[in-house]
Amino acid sequence: MRIPRRTFLKAAGVAGVALAARRTFGPLIRTSHAGSTGLAAKRVVIVAIGGGLRLSESLGMADGATMPNLFGSVPLVSGFGPGAVGPVAFAPEFVAGTPAIIRPATATTPLHTQGTLVTNLRYAEGPPGHLQGHCTLVSGAYNQMENRGDARVPTPTLFEIVRRERGTAATDAWYLSAVGGFYRALQTSADPDFGPRFAGTFLSPAGPMSAIVPLVSSGVRRYRFDGMSLGLPTIQDTPAEAAAVRRLGSILDGNTPEYADGEVRSSPDDRAAIREHLGGLYADPTYESFYPDSVGIGLTADDGGIDSTNDALTVYHAEQILTRFKPSVMVVTLLDIDACHLDYNGYLRGQLLADACVRRLWETIQSTDGLRNETALLVVPEHGRHLYHNGRYPDSLGRSGIDHGEGDDGDRNVWLLALGPDFRAGQVIAPTAIAQSGRTSGRYESVDVAMTAASILGHGDVLAAKLTALGKRPGLTMQELFR
Amino acid sequence: MQTSLPKLLLSLLLLATFAACEKAYVYEFDEVSLGADSTGRAPRARTNNQFIRSLYADLLARTPESYDVVLEGPTGEELGRFGIDEEAYLLFALDGVGDPAPLRELIAAGITGSEALALPAKDEVDDPAAFIIDWFRRLLGREPAAHELAAFVAEWDEYDAVGPRTVLRALVGSREYQSQ
């Protein structure tokens, strides 16, 4: 018997996985506004592949084409052979013991041919750790940020710069992360000129974008399948009722001073917009809104359907937010590949999934009015992983886990894929004469990603001036990317 | 009786001195601080954990629980079950948003719409003012101010959407309720 909306049954599993993820990671140029840059892009989306992705597996394809939609099947860096590689070399015991990957057929032409690929980006300074790498991508500054949820980015983030310079709502700047934990710290900085009032809107979809909220708040403990449906619980929040709650709430709040604790707090309008978006999910009696099978990316479920992964869920909801709010800036953190510490095959699988997710995200952007041909997409690993395996949980092919953090070339050599209306198409580059005072790499670096994004949005000078004032080396706008 | 000039001058001098002393005396007391004007009075927000526990206590008169959700077939046979930890799951959801306020509002909407709370329908409430006063006491621990009660009752009378559930949602969504 197939129960309608398998997602209901998956809810327990989703919540369990999500809770496990939280346990794992929890401890763990003032310029004119956009339009005057002469660029077509009005917004920037940065997909930060977290967890540490090495050049050797992604562009080198040392274990097969792990990211075929982005890069095809011919290695794009030297040292890995000239010819096409085969499919991903999973260990047989991994294939036999884990759910099969579900993803759409690989695109006939890899995405990198639509944009520019920088194959020698360097994460030049700072610890190759999760929050430090991500902090670099959202702030354009190397850092020693602590892995804590209550930490603050030491220099302004792209979210804050965009919101302050444009005077826009919280829904104009989003940060979605596959896991919550300390990544939430990236929504805002400690800079007194910016800070929480200009924060990005943070969401980790595994928690709020799931059946948890309607299921638990309903309190229902027994469901009877009548042959047609289960009568899944929903939360009804009609516009009239929501408006009434807001009116009554404003009467009450008039008696109580504002909080002064420095936490991120939305304006009433932002709160209403976000509530409406979340409420739309909880009002859907089919539960399809949380993650429809039509996404077509995930792992095979017991009943033949699709179980999403955290990355797939995150990208799906990033698309929903992009199409609804059309924000100026969005950063998306993927993290499935971080399985690599203990599971090399999981790391390879995570790359296949991230690859499918990025392709889907780009296709959604390019098929949506208001996003198409006015959105720049920058895809970049937060950092790499060590050059050597750690010996833990070896597979039958002699491969074991790989950690990150020591700062060898495996940790620091990454890449950048730039897609969008202003970038040159079909360009694969590895510049080696990039000059800047204090830049010893001679290459483009991770700090250049945020600066390029800020420049596209017309705020590069704000970022550069702020970082310079704070004694940081600002990144460069990567001129070679542009037409 | 005549007052001699020296005495008059002395009196004026004493008066002036006294006045000066009195003025200085008053200003000394003006320096006494009775508390900060702004930040010192700012409320402290309840944590997500405190909010969830207070919501369950105030609306459902119980603490959050852990239990199995059971799925039954058409004839009552058990098809499956899974565990739910109300507090852990809701906290996980709340921790997944930067500003938890919108999600808190929706959780409150879910609980106030649940069968477990079983609020009366709007037309079943004979005395809206009494209902409002009762829930002010239960959720905020105080009587509504006159202007609050008048505004709530006026909203109740004017809008179909304002009823028991809306009143409770507004109360638990208020900064007053969500502060320690």
Chai-1 contact restraints between the chains, C-beta under 6 A:
chainA,res_idxA,chainB,res_idxB,connection_type,confidence,min_distance_angstrom,max_distance_angstrom,comment,restraint_id
A,A12,B,F82,contact,1.0,0.0,6.0,A-B,restraint_1
A,A15,B,Y89,contact,1.0,0.0,6.0,A-B,restraint_2
A,L19,B,F92,contact,1.0,0.0,6.0,A-B,restraint_3
A,G180,B,D95,contact,1.0,0.0,6.0,A-B,restraint_4
A,G180,B,G96,contact,1.0,0.0,6.0,A-B,restraint_5
A,Q187,B,G98,contact,1.0,0.0,6.0,A-B,restraint_6
A,T201,B,G98,contact,1.0,0.0,6.0,A-B,restraint_7
A,F202,B,G98,contact,1.0,0.0,6.0,A-B,restraint_8
A,L203,B,V97,contact,1.0,0.0,6.0,A-B,restraint_9
A,S204,B,G96,contact,1.0,0.0,6.0,A-B,restraint_10
A,G207,B,F92,contact,1.0,0.0,6.0,A-B,restraint_11
A,G207,B,A93,contact,1.0,0.0,6.0,A-B,restraint_12
A,G207,B,G96,contact,1.0,0.0,6.0,A-B,restraint_13
A,P208,B,A93,contact,1.0,0.0,6.0,A-B,restraint_14
A,P208,B,G96,contact,1.0,0.0,6.0,A-B,restraint_15
A,P208,B,V97,contact,1.0,0.0,6.0,A-B,restraint_16
A,P208,B,L103,contact,1.0,0.0,6.0,A-B,restraint_17
A,I212,B,Y89,contact,1.0,0.0,6.0,A-B,restraint_18
A,I212,B,A93,contact,1.0,0.0,6.0,A-B,restraint_19
A,V213,B,A93,contact,1.0,0.0,6.0,A-B,restraint_20
A,V216,B,E86,contact,1.0,0.0,6.0,A-B,restraint_21
A,V216,B,Y89,contact,1.0,0.0,6.0,A-B,restraint_22
A,V216,B,L90,contact,1.0,0.0,6.0,A-B,restraint_23
A,S217,B,I107,contact,1.0,0.0,6.0,A-B,restraint_24
A,S217,B,G110,contact,1.0,0.0,6.0,A-B,restraint_25
A,S217,B,I111,contact,1.0,0.0,6.0,A-B,restraint_26
A,S218,B,S114,contact,1.0,0.0,6.0,A-B,restraint_27
A,G219,B,S114,contact,1.0,0.0,6.0,A-B,restraint_28
A,G219,B,A116,contact,1.0,0.0,6.0,A-B,restraint_29
A,R221,B,Y67,contact,1.0,0.0,6.0,A-B,restraint_30
A,R221,B,V69,contact,1.0,0.0,6.0,A-B,restraint_31
A,R222,B,V70,contact,1.0,0.0,6.0,A-B,restraint_32
A,Y223,B,L71,contact,1.0,0.0,6.0,A-B,restraint_33
A,R224,B,E72,contact,1.0,0.0,6.0,A-B,restraint_34
A,F225,B,G73,contact,1.0,0.0,6.0,A-B,restraint_35
A,D226,B,P74,contact,1.0,0.0,6.0,A-B,restraint_36
A,G227,B,P74,contact,1.0,0.0,6.0,A-B,restraint_37
A,I235,B,L106,contact,1.0,0.0,6.0,A-B,restraint_38
A,I235,B,A109,contact,1.0,0.0,6.0,A-B,restraint_39
A,I235,B,G110,contact,1.0,0.0,6.0,A-B,restraint_40
A,D237,B,A109,contact,1.0,0.0,6.0,A-B,restraint_41
A,A240,B,A161,contact,1.0,0.0,6.0,A-B,restraint_42
A,E241,B,A161,contact,1.0,0.0,6.0,A-B,restraint_43
A,E241,B,T166,contact,1.0,0.0,6.0,A-B,restraint_44
A,A244,B,Y159,contact,1.0,0.0,6.0,A-B,restraint_45
A,A244,B,A161,contact,1.0,0.0,6.0,A-B,restraint_46
A,A244,B,V162,contact,1.0,0.0,6.0,A-B,restraint_47
A,A244,B,T166,contact,1.0,0.0,6.0,A-B,restraint_48
A,V245,B,T166,contact,1.0,0.0,6.0,A-B,restraint_49
A,V245,B,R169,contact,1.0,0.0,6.0,A-B,restraint_50
A,V245,B,A170,contact,1.0,0.0,6.0,A-B,restraint_51
A,L248,B,A170,contact,1.0,0.0,6.0,A-B,restraint_52
A,G249,B,A170,contact,1.0,0.0,6.0,A-B,restraint_53
A,G249,B,G173,contact,1.0,0.0,6.0,A-B,restraint_54
A,G249,B,S174,contact,1.0,0.0,6.0,A-B,restraint_55
A,I251,B,E148,contact,1.0,0.0,6.0,A-B,restraint_56
A,I251,B,A151,contact,1.0,0.0,6.0,A-B,restraint_57
A,L252,B,S174,contact,1.0,0.0,6.0,A-B,restraint_58
A,L252,B,E176,contact,1.0,0.0,6.0,A-B,restraint_59
A,D253,B,S174,contact,1.0,0.0,6.0,A-B,restraint_60
A,D253,B,R175,contact,1.0,0.0,6.0,A-B,restraint_61
A,T256,B,P43,contact,1.0,0.0,6.0,A-B,restraint_62
A,T256,B,R175,contact,1.0,0.0,6.0,A-B,restraint_63
A,T256,B,E176,contact,1.0,0.0,6.0,A-B,restraint_64
A,P257,B,R41,contact,1.0,0.0,6.0,A-B,restraint_65
A,P257,B,A42,contact,1.0,0.0,6.0,A-B,restraint_66
A,Y259,B,A42,contact,1.0,0.0,6.0,A-B,restraint_67
A,Y259,B,A45,contact,1.0,0.0,6.0,A-B,restraint_68
A,A260,B,T39,contact,1.0,0.0,6.0,A-B,restraint_69
A,A260,B,A42,contact,1.0,0.0,6.0,A-B,restraint_70
A,V264,B,G98,contact,1.0,0.0,6.0,A-B,restraint_71
A,V264,B,D99,contact,1.0,0.0,6.0,A-B,restraint_72
A,R265,B,D99,contact,1.0,0.0,6.0,A-B,restraint_73
A,S266,B,D99,contact,1.0,0.0,6.0,A-B,restraint_74
A,R271,B,A101,contact,1.0,0.0,6.0,A-B,restraint_75
A,R271,B,P102,contact,1.0,0.0,6.0,A-B,restraint_76
A,I274,B,P102,contact,1.0,0.0,6.0,A-B,restraint_77
A,R275,B,P102,contact,1.0,0.0,6.0,A-B,restraint_78
A,R275,B,E105,contact,1.0,0.0,6.0,A-B,restraint_79
A,L278,B,L106,contact,1.0,0.0,6.0,A-B,restraint_80
A,G279,B,L106,contact,1.0,0.0,6.0,A-B,restraint_81
